[in-house]
């Protein structure tokens, strides 16, 4: 009888400890599918952040920032502190900027195209805009 009580003491301690652990609050984990858009957005944000950091590491960009009174280290820290949404918004704005740096080329190109169109229509006799074009009917 004494052997059973000795074993029962260990078994009752084990059962008590197990019941105590089972009664503790348990945090449940919810697993869900991650959408393709979420993964693509995160990947694109990481790529944009990497491209911005490479841009900030270029010597010509650093010299322009220093000339403007901006510390390259501070600029890099600010880019690193941007959220993914802010990085994506910055990338969209950068994509909309003209690559030449000014609108002068666009204006010159538009004037040149208009001149060529008017010249061709004047040569064909549809318009009489330029006096240096000889018209067969005149």
C-alpha positions in Angstrom: 0.0 0.0 0.0 2.8 2.3 0.8 4.3 1.9 -2.7 1.0 2.8 -4.3 0.8 6.0 -2.2 4.3 6.9 -3.2 3.6 6.5 -6.9 0.2 8.2 -6.5 1.9 11.2 -5.1 4.0 11.7 -8.3 1.0 11.0 -10.5 -1.2 13.5 -8.7 1.5 16.2 -9.0 1.8 15.5 -12.7 -2.0 15.6 -13.2 -2.2 18.8 -11.1 0.5 20.5 -13.1 -1.0 19.4 -16.4 -4.5 20.7 -15.4 -2.9 24.0 -14.3 -1.1 24.4 -17.6 -4.2 23.6 -19.6 -6.2 26.2 -17.8 -3.8 29.0 -18.7 -4.8 31.4 -21.5 -3.5 30.3 -24.9 -2.9 32.7 -27.7 -4.4 31.3 -30.9 -2.6 31.8 -34.2 -4.7 32.7 -37.2 -3.2 31.6 -40.5 -4.5 33.0 -43.7 -3.5 33.2 -47.3 -1.4 36.2 -48.3 -2.7 37.8 -51.5 -0.5 38.2 -54.5 -1.0 42.0 -54.4 0.4 42.1 -50.9 3.5 40.2 -51.9 4.0 42.2 -55.1 3.7 45.5 -53.2 6.2 44.4 -50.6 8.6 43.2 -53.2 8.2 46.4 -55.2 8.6 48.6 -52.1 11.9 46.8 -51.3 13.1 47.3 -54.9 12.3 51.0 -54.8 14.0 51.4 -51.5 17.1 49.7 -52.9 17.1 51.9 -56.0 16.7 55.0 -53.9 19.6 54.0 -51.7 21.7 53.3 -54.8 20.8 56.7 -56.2 21.8 58.4 -52.9 25.2 56.6 -53.0 26.1 58.1 -56.4 28.8 60.7 -56.3 27.0 63.2 -58.5 23.9 63.0 -56.4 25.9 63.5 -53.2 27.6 66.6 -54.6 24.3 68.1 -55.6 22.8 67.4 -52.2 25.9 69.0 -50.5 25.6 72.0 -52.8 21.9 72.3 -51.7 22.9 72.1 -48.0 21.6 68.5 -47.5 23.7 66.0 -45.6 23.8 62.7 -47.6 23.8 60.7 -44.3 20.7 62.5 -43.1 19.0 62.0 -46.5 19.8 58.2 -46.4 18.4 58.0 -42.8 15.2 59.8 -43.9 14.7 57.4 -46.9 15.3 54.4 -44.5 12.6 55.8 -42.1 9.9 56.1 -44.8 7.0 53.6 -44.8 6.3 51.3 -47.7 3.3 53.5 -48.8 5.5 56.6 -48.7 8.2 54.9 -50.7 5.6 53.8 -53.4 4.2 57.3 -53.5 7.7 58.7 -54.0 8.4 56.2 -56.8 5.2 57.2 -58.6 6.2 60.9 -58.4 9.7 60.0 -59.7 8.3 58.1 -62.6 6.2 61.1 -63.6 9.2 63.5 -63.7 10.6 64.4 -67.1 13.9 62.6 -67.7 15.6 65.6 -69.4 15.1 67.8 -66.3 13.2 70.6 -68.0 10.2 71.2 -70.2 12.3 73.2 -72.8 12.9 70.2 -74.9 9.2 69.4 -75.0 8.3 72.9 -76.1 11.0 72.9 -78.8 9.8 69.5 -80.0 6.2 70.5 -80.2 7.1 73.7 -82.1 9.2 71.7 -84.5 6.4 69.2 -85.2 3.9 72.0 -85.8 6.3 73.7 -88.2 6.9 70.4 -90.2 3.1 69.7 -90.4 2.4 73.3 -91.6 5.3 73.1 -94.1 4.1 69.8 -95.6 0.5 71.1 -95.8 1.8 74.3 -97.4 3.9 72.3 -100.0 0.8 70.2 -100.8 -1.2 73.3 -101.4 -3.7 72.9 -98.6 -2.6 76.0 -96.7 -0.8 79.2 -97.6 1.2 79.9 -94.4 4.8 80.4 -95.5 5.8 82.8 -98.3 9.0 81.0 -99.2 7.0 78.0 -100.4 6.1 78.3 -104.1 2.6 77.4 -104.9 1.8 76.0 -108.4 -1.4 78.1 -108.6 0.3 81.4 -107.8 
